[in-house]
């Protein structure tokens, strides 16, 4: 007779998370900093996980740490376990708070009209807003930290429902004393040899899009310095070491005070979109979607681009 229930599993998800962070950074010291713990404590936690799983997951080398063969197999499973746990908790909490919604948005995008209308039409609902990092829209949705996002493409859209709200021009970002500062407009030819920085933690799709790499003629974008964060990238530009292509931010919406922007002609605009989780049937999400499509659209509206 087959078992009705699987055998009990003794697996601590906190230890699983520690393992995924070590696997990402391939270094116990850096992983310990991210997890706000000490290296000896992290080593003990990994040993406990290896005891629970019954195999060695990580190998230490003179250059850091690498996954064992078993660790290579376990890593995607561990990441899936953590995603499932986060989603299970989020869905359970949402069921207890059916009249609550959190709306995310990216810097420089104004969602006030749709949020105000949603509150006016649902006075008993809890309507929250959250400013997201420029590369966090997809993660915030899938991890249920937000229920809807108004942001900019590109990002992977699988498991999401995405609707383009309007087009937004891309601009050149330069230091105030750059030779192109103050121009009425520039083209890619004007910056053909200007270095464009890379952001280390950026998705390759995002990096390529905002660097315009490759250029329309097939040539690679000029290489620039490596930045750890968007803020570091702005410091590099302010110091005159690079230029960048970005959305039309101003100093009120997050542009570095030593930078200015110049209209960039001959480049396809970026697209501002509304994204929600595929299959989310929350009445507040549905209501916000309708309000965003009605109130946040620009002059070049298009329809849904992806539904799965």
N, C-alpha and C positions, 0 to 999 in steps of 0.2 A: 504493500500500500504506500503510495507516495505521500510525502509530508505536505500538510496543508499550508504550513508557514516555513519560510526559510530559517536556517539555523541562526541563532543570535550572532551578531557581529560586534566585536569590541573594537570600534574605530573612533578615535577622538578627532572631531573635525577641526579643532584648534591646532592639532598637530599636523593635520593634512594641509591646513593653510600655511603653516610654517614651512612645510616641504615645498609648496609651490613657490613661495617667495625665494627660498634658497635656490631652487631650480631656475627661477627667472634671472637672478643676479649672479649665479654661479660663484658665489663667494659668501662665506658665513658672516664675515665682518659687516659687509654692506647689507646683507639680509637682516642682521641683528639691529642695525640702525633703523631700517624701515619698520621693523616690528617693535621698536622701542624696548628691546631687551638686551641682555649681554650675550656675547658669543658663547661662553661656556653653558649658559642656560639653554640657548638655542641648540647647541650640540646635544645636550641631554634630551631635549624634546624630539629631535630627529631620531635618536637612538630608541626612544620609547615607541615612536611610530614604526620603525623598522622591526621592533619586537612584536608589535601588534600585527603587522603585515606578514612577518616571518621571513623577510629577505632584506638584503642590503640594497638601499635605494640610491645612495650617493657615494661617490669615490672622491676623496681628497687628493689633489695633486699639488705640485710645487707652484702651479700658476693659479690655483683656486680650487673649485669644486666642479665635478661633472656628474651627470647622471650615469648610474650603472645601467646594464641592459634591462634589468627589472624596473629601474626607475624610469627609463624611457617609456615602458609600457604603462606604468602606474600614473605618470604625469597627466595625460589627457583624461584618465578616469578620475583623478583627484580634482582636476578643474571642473569636470562635470558634476561631481558630488557637491562641490561648493556652490556652483550655480543653482543646482536643484534645491539645496538647503535654503539659499537666499530667496529663491522664488517661492518655496513652500511657506516660509515665514511671511513674505510680503503678501501673498494671496490670502493667508489666514487673517492677517491684520486688516487687509482691505475688506474682507467679509464682515469684520466686526465694525468697520467704519464705512458703510456704503455711501455716505454723504460727504466724502472727503476727496479732494484732488490736489495734486501738486504739479504745477506747470513750470517747466524749466525753460530757460532762454539763454541765448548767447550774448556776449557783450556787444553793445551797439544796436541791438534789436529791441524795438518798443512793442510791448504786448498789452499795454494798459487798456486800450479800448475793449479788447475781447475779454480780458480779466474782469474789468468793471461790469460789463454786460452780463457775464456769467454770475457774478455776485448779486447783481440786481435781480436777476431772474430766479436765483436759487438762494434766497436769504437765509435759509437754515443750513446751508452747506458750508463746509470748511474749505475755503479756496486759498491755497498757499502758492507762492511763487519762489523760484530758486534760480539764482544766477549760476550757470555752469561754466566750467573751464572749456576753452575753445575746442578741445578734442574729447569731451566727455559725454556728448549727447547720446550716442548709442549705448554706452555702458550704463548711464544713469537710467535709461528706459528699461533695459533688460534686467538690471538689478533692482528694479521697482523703487528707485529713489525718487523718480518723477513718473507722472502718468502721461504727460504730453510734453513735447519740446518744440519750440520755435528756434530754428538754428539754420546753419548754412551747409549745403553740400560741399564736398563729397564725403560720404562715409558709407560703409556697407549697409545695405537696406534689407537684407534677409531678416525675417522674423518681425519686420516692421511694416507699418502702413505709412507711406510718405506722400504728401501732396505739396507741390510747388505753389507757394503763395505769390511770389513776385521775384523779378530779377533785380540784382544789385550790382552796380559797376565795381570792377576791381581797380584799385589805384596803386600808384607807386609810393612807397614810404621811404623818405630820405631824411637825413639830418638837415637842420635849418640852414646850414652853411654849405650844403652840397651844391654843385654846379647846376643841378636841375631844379633846385628849390625855387618856387615862385613862377615857374613856367605855366603857361595856360594849359598845356597838355604835353605828353610825351608818347613815344611809341616804343616797341621792343627794340627797334634799331638804335634808339638813344641809349639803351642800357645793355647793348650786345655784349660788352666786356665787363659789366659791373658784377662783382661777386654777389651771389645770393646765398644767405646762410642756410644750413640744415638745422633742424631741431631734433635732438637725439631721441626724445620720447614720442615723436610724431609718427603716426601711421604712414607707411610709404605712399599710400594713395594721397593723403593730405599733403605730404611733402612735395610730391611731384606736381600736384595741382597748383599750389600756391607759389612754387618756384617756376611754373610753366616749363617743366622739364619732361620731354624734350620740347624745344621751340617748334613753331609751325613748320620751319624748314628742315626739321629733323635733327638739328644740332643740339647737343646737350646744353643745359643752362650752365653758365660759368659757376664753378665751385666756389663756395664761400666758407667762412669759419663755422665751426660746430658750436651750437648753443644748447644748453641743457633745458631751458624753458623759453616760453615766449617772451618773458620779461628780459632774459639774458639776450635774446635776439634783438630786442629794442635797444639795449645798451650798446650792442655791437654797431647798430646802425647809427645811433647818436654819436658814437666815437668816430664815425666816418669810415669804418672798416667794411661796410656792405650796404646794399639797399635791399628792399623787399617789396613783394607784391601782396596786397592785403585788401580787406574790406574797408569801406570808407568811414573809419572811426575818426572821432575828433577828440580834443583834450577832455571834454566832458564825459566821453564814453570810453576812456581808457588809453588814449594815445599818449605816449611818453611826451613830456613837455618840450624836449629838445628835438622832436621830430615834426615833420609836416608831410602832407600828402599832395600828390599831383595827379590829375586825371590821366588814365592810361588808355589810349585809343588803340583800336585794332585787336582787342582781346575780348573773348566771350565773357559776358558777365557771370558772376556767381549767382546761385539760386538760393533764396530764402524759403525754407520749407517748414511744414508742420509734420511732426512724426509722432506716432503712437504705436503701441504694441499690436501686432496682428491679432485679431480675434478679441480684443478688449471690448466688452459690451457694457462697460460702465456708462450709466446715463449721463454723468457729468463729463466724461471724455467725449461722448457723442455730442453733447451740447457745446462743449468748447470747440470741437472740430467745426461745427457749423458756424459758430461765431467768428472763429479765426478766418475761415474761408470768406466770410462776408465782410469783416471789418479790417483785416490785416493784409488784404491783397493790394498789390501795386499796379502800375500801368500795363504790365506785360504778363498778366495772369495766364497760367496753364493749368491743366487738370491733374488728376492723380498720375504719378509716374510709376508706382510700385505697390502692389497689393499681394500678399501671400498669406 
